[in-house]
Amino acid sequence: MLNTIFTTLSEMFSYTFIVRAFIVGALVSVCAALLGVSLVLKRYSMIGDGLSHVGFGTLAIATALNVAPLTVSIPVVVAAAFLLLRLSENSNIKGDAAIALISTSSLAVGVIIISQTTGMNTDVCNYLFGSILAMNKNDVYLSITLSAAVLVLFVVFYNKLFAITFDETFAKATGVNTGVYNMLIAFLTAITIVLGMRMMGAMLISSLIIFPALTSMRLLKKFKDVTICSACISILCFFTGIIISYLYATPTGASVVMINIIAFLLFWAINVLNTEKEKVKNVWLFSIVCIVLISGCGNEKNIARKSNAAGTQSVILPGGVSEMVSTAKDAASMIEIKEKMFIAQTNDVYLNPEEYLGKTIKLEGLFKLENYTGEDTNYCFVLRYGPGCCGNDGNAGFEVAWDKDVSADTVYPAVNDWVEATGVLKTYEEDGYPYLYIALSNLKVLDERGAEYVTQ
């Protein structure tokens, strides 16, 4: 069992995008959990849902204008958080009504802008439902920096935040500037919401704030204990959720939410069924057992198929010459786009091309021809189909071509043949836009076909 767990975790963290996702996700989860305790106790927990809708509207505008989404959305969401406080404190529009007013307005603006510009594409759906596995390095660095800033500010001003959370009137009477610290909570929450949308999406981010706090409150009563427990629960649920997502090809954000629901029900059951002395011990015991069982279940069939490693295959060479070659080769020097995590790994290449340009890449998939210009030029692709957006299927893969010095009469496989393509990732420019392609060194037609439709 321990060997299986170690193998599963080693396989997971061999993907650089999963490592990045885990670092960012863990930091955002802690930030959300810490702030969630104050928000839940102040009965302002749905601010996460409202601000996430504001973030979606802003991201829609940024996408339409082709500007960096996070750098645009952060100041706008912070401003919306301050506006929510002002509306709640200084007008007849209180708490939940103010949140509903701003969130629905922002969502409507975002949908209208998208419908008139880019359409409901996959990028937009990523912000609706989360896609933490699709992050470029700039997003990662910005997320780590802002998450660290949120944690530092929370720790530095912990006592003041504690005071205004439990008795704001008394805190104000003792000289605490409650307005400033309420603004600080709003500021930190806004940043956390924007960062969390990458992981959970606009539809699920509020769960990251609400669930850990409510769960820890089932067993603990002191503010400090609840805060620490919420942070631990949040990290544990995120870690478990991302393991489940990897093993069973489920959406990461939804998987994290489901684990949070299970944790909440567990803590509620322990609170009802056990004595005070047994509660904490049973929580830790159950948590360890869950991680062991979930990781152990990963010893299912390996989806990443390895076809005829010691056999021979038909290889199409430049000029249309077909010959039989051995498929046994040293794979250590190349990056293999595996069937498991095919979409995520392909997205990572496009999002972080500087890490892959000039390296040898190997992948299997359907051979396709596309004609975008209406002329005689066909573009060749090796790809697989997968979930798209709003009920439409999408695809993931790479353009492939024999390098430029190959003669024009190069023969390619038939459309829909299952092929294995190997070559160096390069880039070219057309109509002022850069495109990635694999400069082929080998293109094999395989008899054994893999999964034409992949889910992650």
C-alpha positions as a printed NumPy array, in Angstrom:
array([[  0.   ,   0.   ,   0.   ],
       [  2.752,   2.47 ,   0.933],
       [  4.597,   1.61 ,  -2.273],
       [  1.427,   2.336,  -4.261],
       [  0.977,   5.68 ,  -2.543],
       [  4.588,   6.635,  -3.2  ],
       [  4.286,   5.596,  -6.867],
       [  1.068,   7.594,  -7.319],
       [  2.498,  10.736,  -5.751],
       [  5.763,  10.41 ,  -7.684],
       [  3.841,  10.056, -10.927],
       [  1.683,  13.068, -10.105],
       [  4.533,  15.369,  -9.204],
       [  6.536,  14.392, -12.272],
       [  4.287,  16.877, -14.082],
       [  5.571,  20.421, -13.574],
       [  2.087,  21.903, -13.978],
       [  0.784,  19.771, -11.087],
       [  3.638,  20.991,  -8.889],
       [  2.745,  24.59 ,  -9.757],
       [ -0.942,  23.886,  -9.162],
       [ -0.25 ,  22.345,  -5.766],
       [  1.893,  25.276,  -4.586],
       [ -0.596,  27.915,  -5.705],
       [ -3.614,  25.892,  -4.573],
       [ -2.202,  25.283,  -1.1  ],
       [ -1.43 ,  28.989,  -0.597],
       [ -4.824,  30.148,  -1.867],
       [ -6.596,  27.495,   0.232],
       [ -4.889,  28.727,   3.409],
       [ -5.694,  32.366,   2.614],
       [ -9.343,  31.563,   1.937],
       [ -9.67 ,  29.475,   5.098],
       [ -8.125,  32.114,   7.366],
       [-10.309,  34.906,   6.003],
       [-13.32 ,  32.609,   5.925],
       [-13.442,  32.373,   9.707],
       [-13.909,  36.141,  10.079],
       [-16.338,  36.339,   7.158],
       [-18.507,  33.495,   8.462],
       [-18.613,  34.911,  12.007],
       [-19.488,  38.374,  10.662],
       [-22.261,  36.782,   8.563],
       [-20.618,  38.057,   5.425],
       [-19.499,  34.776,   3.919],
       [-21.324,  35.207,   0.615],
       [-19.028,  38.095,  -0.248],
       [-16.885,  35.463,  -1.94 ],
       [-19.68 ,  34.568,  -4.312],
       [-20.416,  38.215,  -5.092],
       [-16.791,  39.182,  -5.706],
       [-16.185,  36.111,  -7.865],
       [-18.95 ,  37.27 , -10.198],
       [-17.32 ,  40.687, -10.329],
       [-14.069,  38.932, -11.146],
       [-15.742,  36.99 , -13.942],
       [-17.11 ,  40.18 , -15.483],
       [-13.68 ,  41.792, -15.304],
       [-11.957,  38.74 , -16.768],
       [-14.444,  38.758, -19.621],
       [-13.552,  42.369, -20.394],
       [ -9.823,  41.598, -20.145],
       [-10.205,  38.618, -22.495],
       [-12.122,  40.725, -25.004],
       [ -9.44 ,  43.434, -24.896],
       [ -6.634,  40.836, -25.044],
       [ -4.919,  42.122, -21.889],
       [ -3.544,  40.25 , -18.865],
       [ -6.629,  39.011, -16.916],
       [ -5.224,  38.955, -13.377],
       [ -3.59 ,  42.376, -13.503],
       [ -6.889,  43.907, -14.645],
       [ -9.248,  41.995, -12.36 ],
       [ -7.416,  42.49 ,  -9.054],
       [ -7.878,  46.296,  -8.746],
       [-11.477,  46.107,  -9.997],
       [-12.452,  43.358,  -7.531],
       [-10.737,  45.239,  -4.686],
       [-12.751,  48.338,  -5.601],
       [-15.938,  46.23 ,  -5.676],
       [-15.145,  44.88 ,  -2.2  ],
       [-14.803,  48.413,  -0.833],
       [-18.04 ,  49.394,  -2.562],
       [-19.836,  46.453,  -0.949],
       [-18.721,  47.644,   2.485],
       [-19.883,  51.201,   1.789],
       [-23.259,  50.032,   0.517],
       [-23.777,  47.802,   3.549],
       [-22.719,  50.409,   6.136],
       [-23.963,  53.698,   4.721],
       [-27.113,  52.986,   2.746],
       [-30.445,  51.204,   2.888],
       [-29.032,  48.355,   0.792],
       [-27.701,  45.872,   3.304],
       [-25.37 ,  42.833,   3.214],
       [-26.964,  40.141,   1.082],
       [-28.897,  42.583,  -1.115],
       [-25.734,  44.556,  -1.904],
       [-23.889,  41.366,  -2.821],
       [-26.731,  40.208,  -5.078],
       [-26.938,  43.632,  -6.753],
       [-23.245,  43.826,  -7.643],
       [-22.725,  40.137,  -8.466],
       [-25.644,  39.768, -10.865],
       [-24.826,  43.062, -12.587],
       [-21.211,  42.03 , -13.105],
       [-22.172,  38.589, -14.36 ],
       [-24.614,  40.081, -16.872],
       [-21.995,  42.534, -18.151],
       [-19.465,  39.723, -18.561],
       [-21.871,  37.466, -20.466],
       [-22.901,  40.274, -22.841],
       [-19.303,  41.249, -23.587],
       [-18.302,  37.635, -24.231],
       [-21.269,  36.969, -26.489],
       [-20.337,  39.98 , -28.621],
       [-16.6  ,  39.297, -28.806],
       [-14.856,  35.983, -28.227],
       [-17.893,  33.77 , -27.622],
       [-18.179,  31.217, -24.815],
       [-14.762,  29.658, -25.403],
       [-12.704,  27.341, -23.236],
       [-10.747,  30.19 , -21.61 ],
       [-13.976,  31.728, -20.31 ],
       [-15.216,  28.364, -19.026],
       [-11.937,  27.948, -17.144],
       [-12.774,  31.054, -15.131],
       [-16.355,  29.891, -14.583],
       [-15.52 ,  26.4  , -13.333],
       [-11.801,  26.54 , -12.565],
       [ -8.701,  25.227, -14.282],
       [ -5.774,  25.347, -11.894],
       [ -3.772,  22.953, -14.082],
       [ -3.684,  25.597, -16.844],
       [ -1.453,  28.338, -15.451],
       [  1.505,  30.087, -16.996],
       [  4.571,  30.98 , -14.952],
       [  3.602,  34.65 , -14.653],
       [  0.269,  33.661, -13.084],
       [  2.119,  31.374, -10.677],
       [  4.622,  34.031,  -9.579],
       [  1.866,  36.638,  -9.136],
       [ -0.295,  34.193,  -7.173],
       [  2.547,  33.191,  -4.849],
       [  3.511,  36.819,  -4.205],
       [ -0.033,  37.975,  -3.462],
       [ -0.849,  34.914,  -1.35 ],
       [  2.263,  35.506,   0.747],
       [  1.241,  39.157,   1.178],
       [ -2.245,  38.113,   2.337],
       [ -0.806,  35.68 ,   4.888],
       [  1.672,  38.222,   6.245],
       [ -0.982,  40.918,   6.619],
       [ -3.356,  38.49 ,   8.32 ],
       [ -0.713,  37.434,  10.856],
       [  0.451,  41.012,  11.534],
       [ -3.075,  42.316,  12.14 ],
       [ -4.479,  39.133,  13.677],
       [ -5.417,  40.728,  17.024],
       [ -7.284,  43.621,  15.399],
       [ -9.136,  41.297,  13.031],
       [-10.083,  39.13 ,  16.002],
       [-11.435,  42.17 ,  17.846],
       [-13.67 ,  43.43 ,  15.027],
       [-14.869,  39.919,  14.237],
       [-16.321,  39.208,  17.665],
       [-17.433,  42.614,  18.901],
       [-16.982,  45.476,  16.498],
       [-18.791,  47.946,  18.756],
       [-16.536,  47.195,  21.728],
       [-13.431,  47.319,  19.52 ],
       [-14.478,  50.764,  18.262],
       [-15.055,  51.945,  21.83 ],
       [-11.513,  50.889,  22.781],
       [-10.013,  53.024,  20.015],
       [ -9.681,  50.51 ,  17.205],
       [-10.297,  52.042,  13.789],
       [-12.837,  49.429,  12.749],
       [-13.394,  50.993,   9.328],
       [ -9.756,  50.505,   8.351],
       [ -9.694,  46.877,   9.448],
       [-12.996,  46.104,   7.756],
       [-11.442,  47.529,   4.609],
       [ -8.398,  45.327,   5.201],
       [-10.601,  42.224,   5.363],
       [-12.331,  43.299,   2.161],
       [ -8.978,  43.939,   0.473],
       [ -7.519,  40.574,   1.473],
       [-10.723,  38.767,   0.508],
       [-10.789,  40.415,  -2.923],
       [ -7.224,  39.326,  -3.687],
       [ -7.915,  35.795,  -2.486],
       [-11.075,  35.559,  -4.599],
       [ -9.274,  36.593,  -7.779],
       [ -6.48 ,  34.092,  -7.148],
       [ -8.923,  31.351,  -6.191],
       [-10.965,  31.744,  -9.36 ],
       [ -8.15 ,  30.07 , -11.295],
       [ -8.511,  27.035,  -9.037],
       [-12.229,  26.838,  -8.246],
       [-13.869,  29.085, -10.82 ],
       [-16.395,  31.848, -10.221],
       [-19.129,  29.306,  -9.476],
       [-17.267,  27.428,  -6.718],
       [-14.826,  29.847,  -5.081],
       [-17.154,  30.755,  -2.201],
       [-16.995,  27.118,  -1.037],
       [-13.272,  27.559,  -0.375],
       [-14.105,  30.337,   2.082],
       [-17.169,  28.861,   3.751],
       [-16.572,  25.121,   4.173],
       [-13.285,  24.996,   6.156],
       [-14.568,  27.541,   8.691],
       [-17.937,  25.828,   9.146],
       [-16.273,  22.43 ,   9.371],
       [-13.814,  23.389,  12.105],
       [-16.603,  25.136,  14.049],
       [-18.38 ,  21.785,  14.435],
       [-15.74 ,  20.727,  16.976],
       [-13.829,  23.817,  18.11 ],
       [-14.962,  26.992,  19.841],
       [-11.916,  29.24 ,  20.285],
       [-11.142,  31.684,  17.461],
       [ -7.458,  30.738,  17.275],
       [ -8.212,  27.006,  17.277],
       [-10.866,  27.399,  14.602],
       [ -8.501,  29.482,  12.437],
       [ -5.638,  26.962,  12.616],
       [ -7.966,  24.005,  12.105],
       [ -9.599,  25.704,   9.092],
       [ -6.223,  26.198,   7.439],
       [ -5.282,  22.546,   8.012],
       [ -8.638,  21.298,   6.719],
       [ -8.4  ,  23.5  ,   3.646],
       [ -4.938,  22.216,   2.684],
       [ -5.892,  18.598,   3.37 ],
       [ -9.087,  18.867,   1.3  ],
       [ -7.248,  20.541,  -1.565],
       [ -4.498,  17.915,  -1.545],
       [ -7.03 ,  15.068,  -1.446],
       [ -9.15 ,  16.715,  -4.133],
       [ -6.265,  17.11 ,  -6.544],
       [ -5.271,  13.45 ,  -6.014],
       [ -8.829,  12.341,  -6.814],
       [ -8.869,  14.6  ,  -9.858],
       [ -5.651,  13.023, -11.092],
       [ -6.693,   9.419, -10.451],
       [-10.255,   9.572, -11.752],
       [-10.135,  12.427, -14.298],
       [-12.639,  14.569, -12.409],
       [-12.638,  18.408, -12.449],
       [-10.194,  19.68 ,  -9.831],
       [-12.397,  22.419,  -8.379],
       [-15.452,  20.191,  -8.036],
       [-13.327,  17.428,  -6.497],
       [-12.027,  19.828,  -3.834],
       [-15.591,  20.929,  -3.02 ],
       [-16.793,  17.337,  -2.669],
       [-13.964,  16.536,  -0.249],
       [-14.882,  19.645,   1.746],
       [-18.475,  18.408,   1.939],
       [-17.293,  15.013,   3.166],
       [-15.07 ,  16.677,   5.773],
       [-17.981,  18.816,   6.984],
       [-20.224,  15.754,   7.358],
       [-17.43 ,  13.887,   9.137],
       [-16.868,  16.66 ,  11.674],
       [-20.607,  16.978,  12.23 ],
       [-20.902,  13.228,  12.842],
       [-17.934,  13.216,  15.226],
       [-19.461,  16.122,  17.123],
       [-22.747,  14.261,  17.522],
       [-21.478,  10.753,  18.22 ],
       [-18.293,  11.157,  20.265],
       [-17.198,  12.574,  23.587],
       [-14.921,  15.616,  23.743],
       [-11.801,  13.531,  24.453],
       [-12.325,  11.32 ,  21.409],
       [-13.15 ,  14.008,  18.838],
       [ -9.712,  15.295,  17.876],
       [ -8.153,  11.817,  17.867],
       [-10.852,  10.476,  15.523],
       [-10.503,  13.439,  13.138],
       [ -6.773,  12.886,  12.654],
       [ -7.196,   9.113,  12.377],
       [ -9.901,   9.427,   9.739],
       [ -7.871,  11.968,   7.755],
       [ -4.842,   9.666,   7.575],
       [ -6.988,   6.666,   6.589],
       [ -8.691,   8.706,   3.83 ],
       [ -5.39 ,   9.748,   2.257],
       [ -4.089,   6.165,   2.356],
       [ -7.257,   4.717,   0.802],
       [ -7.584,   7.356,  -1.896],
       [ -3.958,   7.074,  -2.947],
       [ -4.121,   3.292,  -2.841],
       [ -7.088,   3.26 ,  -5.204],
       [ -4.797,   4.741,  -7.816],
       [ -3.379,   1.295,  -8.493],
       [ -6.039,   0.846, -11.177],
       [ -5.137,   0.114, -14.753],
       [ -2.593,   2.573, -16.107],
       [ -4.443,   4.658, -18.649],
       [ -1.205,   5.789, -20.228],
       [ -0.886,   2.984, -22.782],
       [  2.508,   1.932, -24.062],
       [  2.111,   0.333, -27.459],
       [  4.328,  -2.502, -28.685],
       [  7.503,  -1.187, -27.088],
       [  9.682,  -3.978, -28.418],
       [  7.969,  -4.403, -31.805],
       [  8.174,  -2.705, -35.185],
       [  5.899,  -0.158, -36.832],
       [  5.406,   1.38 , -40.237],
       [  7.254,   4.692, -40.368],
       [  6.482,   7.38 , -42.923],
       [  9.632,   9.237, -43.89 ],
       [ 10.125,  12.401, -45.938],
       [  9.358,  11.737, -49.604],
       [  6.816,   9.029, -48.769],
       [  9.275,   6.173, -48.164],
       [  7.873,   3.585, -45.759],
       [ 10.162,   1.327, -43.774],
       [ 10.075,  -0.833, -40.684],
       [ 12.013,   0.386, -37.665],
       [ 12.37 ,  -0.65 , -34.063],
       [ 10.276,   1.378, -31.626],
       [ 12.639,   0.736, -28.738],
       [ 14.407,   4.008, -27.965],
       [ 15.824,   5.974, -25.108],
       [ 12.893,   8.117, -23.923],
       [ 14.873,   9.907, -21.253],
       [ 15.784,  12.781, -23.558],
       [ 12.235,  13.517, -24.729],
       [  8.986,  14.802, -23.274],
       [  6.119,  12.371, -23.765],
       [  2.589,  13.768, -23.885],
       [  0.857,  10.924, -22.085],
       [ -2.719,   9.791, -22.519],
       [ -3.418,  10.528, -18.891],
       [ -3.395,  14.314, -18.391],
       [ -3.144,  14.746, -22.182],
       [ -5.153,  17.983, -22.282],
       [ -3.47 ,  19.482, -19.211],
       [  0.013,  18.624, -20.449],
       [ -0.717,  19.99 , -23.934],
       [ -2.125,  23.2  , -22.437],
       [  1.016,  23.589, -20.351],
       [  3.157,  23.532, -23.492],
       [  1.082,  26.314, -25.043],
       [  0.97 ,  28.356, -21.831],
       [  4.686,  28.002, -21.068],
       [  6.356,  27.505, -24.475],
       [  9.699,  28.846, -23.271],
       [ 10.094,  25.682, -21.169],
       [  9.559,  23.38 , -24.158],
       [ 10.906,  25.108, -27.286],
       [ 13.851,  23.197, -28.737],
       [ 12.997,  20.003, -26.837],
       [ 11.923,  16.716, -28.386],
       [  8.236,  15.896, -27.869],
       [  6.438,  12.631, -28.538],
       [  2.68 ,  12.093, -28.631],
       [  0.057,   9.784, -30.096],
       [ -3.241,  10.773, -31.612],
       [ -5.407,  11.114, -34.692],
       [ -3.784,  12.506, -37.833],
       [ -5.867,  15.417, -39.139],
       [ -5.696,  17.926, -41.989],
       [ -7.089,  21.443, -41.663],
       [ -7.414,  24.155, -44.295],
       [ -7.875,  27.638, -42.88 ],
       [ -7.031,  29.765, -45.918],
       [ -9.238,  28.259, -48.591],
       [ -6.15 ,  27.672, -50.73 ],
       [ -4.325,  24.425, -51.461],
       [ -2.284,  24.574, -48.234],
       [ -3.234,  21.956, -45.634],
       [ -2.042,  22.113, -42.041],
       [ -1.308,  18.756, -40.409],
       [ -2.21 ,  18.001, -36.79 ],
       [ -1.924,  15.152, -34.314],
       [ -4.671,  15.542, -31.742],
       [ -7.301,  13.998, -29.518],
       [-10.806,  15.154, -28.75 ],
       [-11.994,  16.211, -25.304],
       [-14.555,  18.292, -23.438],
       [-14.929,  21.819, -24.75 ],
       [-17.271,  24.487, -23.464],
       [-21.062,  24.862, -23.258],
       [-21.786,  21.39 , -24.632],
       [-19.313,  21.536, -27.508],
       [-16.403,  19.135, -27.823],
       [-12.92 ,  20.54 , -28.248],
       [ -9.571,  19.071, -29.157],
       [ -5.986,  19.175, -27.964],
       [ -2.787,  18.437, -29.825],
       [ -0.11 ,  19.969, -32.03 ],
       [  0.491,  20.993, -35.583],
       [  3.14 ,  18.754, -37.123],
       [  5.296,  19.158, -40.217],
       [  8.473,  17.832, -41.695],
       [ 11.111,  20.492, -41.365],
       [ 11.432,  23.208, -43.985],
       [ 14.268,  21.589, -45.914],
       [ 12.095,  18.584, -46.84 ],
       [ 10.805,  18.41 , -50.425],
       [  7.229,  19.422, -51.21 ],
       [  6.164,  15.901, -52.201],
       [  6.384,  14.614, -48.624],
       [  3.707,  11.982, -47.988],
       [  1.665,  12.004, -44.806],
       [ -0.608,   9.304, -43.359],
       [ -4.294,   9.096, -44.17 ],
       [ -6.696,  11.277, -42.213],
       [ -7.854,   9.593, -38.97 ],
       [ -4.874,   7.206, -38.917],
       [ -3.577,   6.663, -35.398],
       [  0.   ,   7.92 , -35.369],
       [  2.923,   8.504, -33.061],
       [  4.676,  11.792, -33.82 ],
       [  8.171,  12.625, -32.571],
       [ 10.033,  15.848, -33.186],
       [ 11.404,  19.12 , -31.867],
       [  8.995,  21.829, -30.734],
       [  9.549,  24.94 , -32.835],
       [  7.713,  28.15 , -33.652],
       [  6.91 ,  30.082, -36.809],
       [  5.151,  33.357, -37.524],
       [  2.227,  33.824, -39.892],
       [  0.225,  37.025, -40.403],
       [  2.059,  38.551, -37.463],
       [  1.109,  35.777, -34.982],
       [  3.459,  33.107, -33.56 ],
       [  2.448,  29.449, -33.821],
       [  3.922,  26.308, -32.293],
       [  4.542,  23.125, -34.271],
       [  6.474,  19.887, -33.96 ],
       [  9.251,  19.597, -36.544],
       [  9.002,  15.873, -37.232],
       [ 11.828,  13.397, -37.02 ],
       [  9.504,  10.359, -36.962],
       [  5.863,   9.785, -37.839],
       [  4.665,   6.238, -37.188],
       [  1.338,   4.732, -38.131],
       [  0.293,   2.483, -35.222],
       [ -2.054,  -0.477, -35.349],
       [ -3.138,  -0.211, -31.725],
       [ -5.248,   2.877, -31.097],
       [ -5.472,   4.813, -27.854],
       [ -8.351,   6.873, -26.497],
       [ -9.552,   9.283, -29.166],
       [-11.539,  11.159, -26.497],
       [ -9.688,  12.234, -23.338],
       [-11.137,  14.033, -20.34 ],
       [ -8.137,  15.815, -18.837]])
